[in-house]
């Protein structure tokens, strides 16, 4: 879920001493808009991107171990987005399609591949 405005959280953090933990990534895909006007009014940025811009490291902590993707994909995103700070956990380093039930290792479509396609135009 992408939060565009703080009020979207519907969290009441007004209690004295109460802490609120948000989990997200300001470097992930931004919201998609068909309205240029809405984007111009600030709805093109997520809550996390605005928090990162306003407060930076004072309010952010980076998770450096990921458990969900093959090392080939993780290495690219680590280099391009996270200054080589992220590492793949041993349990995820070699995840492949043919490990799924019903998928046979019979063609190049099951081999580790990273293909980037520019869709920005």
N, C-alpha and C positions, 0 to 999 in steps of 0.2 A: 504494500500500500504506500502510495506517495502522499506525503503531507505537504500541501502548498502553503498553508498559513498556520500559525500557532493555534488559532482557535479550532482548527480541524482536529486537533488532538483530543479535544473535549476533556482535558485533564485540569483539575483544580489543584494548583500547587501553592495555594495561599496559606496553608498551614505552616506555622512557625516550625522550622527545623525539618520540614518535609523535603525530601529529595526526589527528583524525577529523573529516571534513566530512559533515554531514547536511544534506540539502536537503528543505525542506518548508514548510508554512505553518500556523501555529497559528490562523489566522482562517478556515480552510476548514472544510468540513463535519465535525462530530465523528462518532465511531463511533455506530452504531445498535444499541441493545440492546433485547431483549425482556425481559430480566431486570432488574427494579428493584433487586434485591439486588446484582447485579454493578455496576450504575451507582453505587449508594451506596458500594460498596467502592473507588471510584476509577477504574473501568474506562471511565467516560464521558469521560475526558480523554485526549487524545493525548500522546505523548512531547513533541512540539513545544510544546503548550500548557503543559505542566509546566515545560519548560525556559525558556519565555518568562516564566512567572510567577516562577520561582526566580532567573533570572540576567539577564533583560531584554536590554538593548543590549550587555551585556558579551560575550554569546555569539551575538548575532544580527546579521545584515546583510540589508538589504532590496534585492531586485531591483526596480528601478523601471521597467524597460522590459519590456513583454510583447509576445509575437509571435503569439498564437493567437486573439484574439477581435476582433470588430468594435468600433469605437470607442464605439458606443452602449452596449454591455454593459460594456466596460472603464471608461467614465466613471462609470457607476453604482457599480460595485464600488470604484473608486478613491475616490469621494466617501464612500460608506457605510462602507468598511472601512479604507481606507489614507490618510485625511486628504488626498486629492487628490495623493498622491505618485507614483502610477503613471501611465504614459503608454503609449499604443499605438505600436508601431513602424510606420513608414510602410508596410511590407509587409503589415500586418494591419489597418490603419485602416478599410478599406472592404470587408473580406471579406463575401461574400454567398452565399446558397445557390445562386443560378443560375450561379456560377462552377464548380460541380461538374459533372462529365461527366454528361450525360443529364438535367439539370435545366433546364427552360426558364423564361425570365422571362415568365410569362404570367398570374400572379395575385398577389394581395396576400400570399400565403404566402411569396413569395421576397423581399419587401421587408423592409428592416431594421426589426425590431420588438422591443421589450423588454416582456415581460409577466411580472409578478411575481405569484405565487400563494402565499398563506400556507397552508402545510400543517400548521402547528403546532397548529391547532385553535382 
